[in-house]
Structure formats: structure tokens, C-alpha cells
């Protein structure tokens, strides 16, 4: 009940909700944390917003949603006298009876009036919150008797929307973009006349601030203003400012070649940006480009599988994209292309792809049908059913599949002759990840006995550039501090500088000897690296590092290789929490 925000909160809110810069946002968050530790109730409310998902904070900020923690913080802020906490608690379902009874405000109205007072003095975020109170109908908690004047919801909205619009527009002028979606909904409702030039003026203004709105403005220009060239400019601008959807849209335009000249290299670049930003369709496209070897991407089935799996496991993956991914994963698993050949897993993916086969284009549809034909006609992952397999081949042949025609001809001759040979994985390399994990786990017991009570902060699995030898490196805080008078990143993160490793007669040394002996059948660097990362994931899951596992930074490296840093970065993101990976990625910077 301060009447206004403290100066640290004002600065932090501006950094988090107007900068759309990850480093700036992190600095703002640190300011909130410091203010909260000093008893600032408003800081608690804004910290809670950071963990309430992308409806409350820019997804590119990197905050992992934590509903339970956010709820606790929001309620605590309201109980400690934050008017912001009260208004947000109502909006997020956290305004429980106990909060209502325990807060120092006499009523919701009193908390609202504190925010309204700040809004009237020009605080842009408070303007946004006042707009929300009217937009969502929370104003009826301010003036309960007012509800009697409105016979229907539309009657209320017809009265409230013009007021909400006024406050949203004031928030936009203060660079707060959060109310834009509600503003657009009001415009679409037809219950409040927003002039076209006013709407477009704010749209363009906010597009220069928010990467998300920048992408949306591109979509508006493409589909409502019929100006795809201008749309591409905004898609690209959004992409370079960290919006995955903008990156995907730009890639799609360059790949399509309808608006601009087809440019698969540019498409690959933008799809990569989208994929790294967690966009599932962008991850699929990266897999597709590596599967086909187009757009400047080398044909690398192992990389393709890695991207396909990311898309498949992505919780935001749409039904269409998931079907497409399942199709390619099924084909790769059946053929042992970039992954250990597994007929049963392949058939699961292929059946999923078949369920949504209308989502597939003819080129991949025929491949799925052929693969299903192979599975049933030759008992690959299921009982042999030649008649059903033949039916799948016939369906594929109707799509002009030459491969299906060859299978049909061979079946009719009564002999099976594979239509297309695929490179299979040498038996030595099957289950390589498990063998590596077993060796590391055995060696680690000896290493841990040497470490004793020291605190491990990092573990690395290191290969040579020929992928024929392996060693395990571990370092502790105590060793780092004792050996380096002024520890720098070279000491801290270079495995050769660490204190502990497996010995000369270790299991990894024995496995390295076998790797050399079988190198003639080496399935490729990408396959090998995937096995290393998988082994490290499995090692973490064994619980061998105990309760401190989440404090340890894990990565994979390659000695004497120019690409070692890229491999270390890639593996660190796969193996660690966001916070640990982020710290690791910023070493030497």
C-alpha cells in the first residue's frame, strides 16, 4: 500500500516489459529480486508474472513457467500490500478467500484505485492494468451494483470497451505492448469503433518494439493489406530480434519462391533461427533440409533425426507437423538412416503418420506407404501379412512410386529383392550409447573415490577428432581454487586443465581400443556424437552424482578440433538446465 512503485521496480518493469532484450530482462529481474529481498511487495508481484507463461511475459525472455511458484508469490505480494498483486491475483485465479481476508486493502476497489492513481500520473504498466480491469469485467468487483445495469455481457462490454481502449492506448504510448491482443479483440468485436488509421498507427509503432507484434504486423501486411514484400521485411526483422514465428515465416517465403525468388539458402538460415528458438515446424524443416541435403545443408541423416526428434517431442508441435515428423522418423528408423535400425519403433511412427496421412504431400506420402508395405509384406516389426503389404504398395504405386512398383514386381515373381539398399549400422556400433554409459559409470566410481568430499561443478566426456578414443574429465571447486590463483574460463572449462580423469586401465581406454579396431565401419561423426550425448544423459539419470546433480554442468567435447566449441555449446544445451547452459555458453565472453 505504497501508493506508487519504488524506483527499482519502475526501472525493472521497464527493462522486462519494454526492452525485449534477454540480457536487459535478466538485469531487470535481478533488480526485482533485490527489491523483493528488501521487502518490496510489488517486486514479488512482478517476479510472479515472470513465471506465469507467455501471456504475462515475452517467451523469448527465457523464464520457465512455474505455476505453483508464481501462485505463491502472487498471493504473498497481495497479502503484503501490493495493489498490483491484488489485481493480478484476481486475473490469474489467485484471489482466494484467504487472500481476500488477509490483504491490507479494505476491498478490491481500494487496490484498483491505487493502480488507477498511478495510471493517471502516467505509469504505462498501470494504464495497461486499468485497461485489463475494464476489458475482463473485473470492474464489476470495483462497482458491484453496476452489474444490475447490464442485462447481457455485450451490454457491459459496449460500455467498458471504449474505456479499456483509452487506457490501452495510453499504455502503448509508454511502450507497454502487453495489451495489444486485447485491443485487437475489442476491434474485432465491433462494440467499440477504433479508427483504421489509429489502429494501424499503433500496430506499426508496437511492431518496432515487440518482436512478436513485429511478426504479427508482417502477417497483417501479407494477408490483410496484400503486401507480401513488406511482410517479409517485418518477418525478417522479427526473426533477428528473437521471434521464432517470424523466422519461420521468413523461411517459408524464401522456400516457396512465390513472393521473392526462391532461395533455399536463406530459407535454411531462417528455419535454423526458428528451430533454435523452439519452433516445432522450424525444427521439422531443419530435419527435412538435412534429410534431403538442400539449401546449403549437408545431407546428414543423423542431424535430420536429431531435429525430427526435437520437433516430435516439442509440446507446441501441431498435429500436422507431428504427422510429418512421424513419417520421416518412421522411414529413418526402418532404414537405419542416422539412427539405429529398429523395425518396431519404425512401425509405430509409420502408423501414426498413416493416421494423419492427409497432412502429407505426395512425395512423403508415397514413402510412408512403401515403408508400411515393407513392414507388413516382409514382417518388419510385425507379423508378416503379404496381402496387406501388397495393398500398401499398390496405393504407393498410384502415386507414381517406382520403388513400390519394384516391390510389387518382386512379390509377383515370388521373390523378395529390395528395391533400394540402405546403409545399415555395423553390429559393433549398435547400442553404442549404452556401452559408453556403462564404461563411464564404472570409471566414475573410481574417480568419485578420489574426489571424496570435494564439490564437483563440471563433468565432460571428451573424444578425439577421429572419434576413436574417449576420456572422462571431472573437476571440483576445490581443485580449481587450489590450482589457479585467479581462475579464468580456460582453467574452469578446459578439460585438459582439470584435476580428475579415468586412469590408464579404465573401461573407456578399453572401449577406445575397440573403437580403433572397428573404425573401418564407422557410421559417421553425427551418429557418434549423438551416442556420446545420449550416454551422458543416461549417466545423469542413474543418480550417481547424488543430490547435487542439478548443480553440475555436463558437456561433450572433442580435442584438437576447430569445431569443439560448437559441440560443447550444443551438448551443454542438451544436458543442462537453462541457467547452467546459459552460464556455460557465456564463457570467454
Secondary structure, DSSP 4 states (H G I P E B T S, - for coil): --SS--HHHHHHHHHHHH---HHHHHHHHHHHHHHHHTT-HHHHHHHHHHTS-TTTS-GGG-PPP-HHHHHHHHHHHHHTT-HHHHHHHHHTT---HHHHHHSSSSSHHHHHHHHHHHHHTT-HHHHHHHHHHHHTTTHHHHSGGGGGG-SSHHHHHHHHHHHHHHHHHHHHHTT--TTHHHHHHHHHHTSS---HHHHHHHHHHHHTT-HHHHHHHHHHHHHTS--HHHHHHHHHHHHHTT-HHHHHHHHHHHHH-SSS---HHHHHHHHHHHHHTT-HHHHHHHHHHHHHT-TT----HHHHHHHHHHHHH-TT--HHHHHHHHHHHHHHHHHTSSS---HHHHHHHHHHHHHTGGGS-HHHHHHHHHHHHHHHHTTSSS---HHHHHHHHHHHHTTT-HHHHHHHHHHHTT----SS--PPPPGGGTTHHHHHHHHHHHHHHHHHHHHTT--EEEEEEEEETTS--EEEEEEEHHHHHHH-TT--HHHHH-GGG-SEE--TT-HHHHHHHHHHHTGGG---HHHHHHHHHHHHHHHHHTTTTGGGGGGSEEEEEEET-TTHHHHHHHHHHHHS-HHHHHHHHTTT-
